[in-house]
Amino acid sequence: MSASTVVRIDPEDRKVFVGRTKEQIKDAPEFHRDQHLGNAGYREELGTYYGTGAPFGGRPA
């Protein structure tokens, strides 16, 4: 999930709140560490899915 979707963190309850529905999270591209860690194509797919236009909520290059 893109860090730009985080809206609030509750450290006491150890919860992270995001600005997405459960359906949007469920339908997001699945992460498999062995396949996707360091994979630029996967990062671009996430950026496109979350509507940021760039990987992980960054600025488009």
C-alpha positions, 0 to 999 in steps of 0.5 A, spaced: 500 500 500 502 506 498 504 510 504 500 516 501 494 513 503 495 513 511 491 518 514 492 517 521 497 512 526 494 510 533 501 508 536 497 506 543 492 501 539 498 499 534 493 501 528 494 505 521 488 508 518 488 509 511 484 513 506 481 507 502 475 502 503 476 495 504 474 493 497 480 497 494 485 494 499 483 487 497 483 489 490 490 492 490 496 488 486 498 482 491 505 483 494 510 477 493 516 478 497 520 474 492 517 476 486 516 484 487 521 486 492 526 491 488 521 490 482 520 497 478 514 494 474 510 492 480 512 499 484 509 502 477 503 498 478 502 500 485 502 507 483 497 507 478 493 503 482 493 508 488 492 513 483 499 517 484 501 517 478 508 515 480 511 509 485 509 509 492 506 516 492 512 519 489 512 525 484 512 522 477 519 523 474 
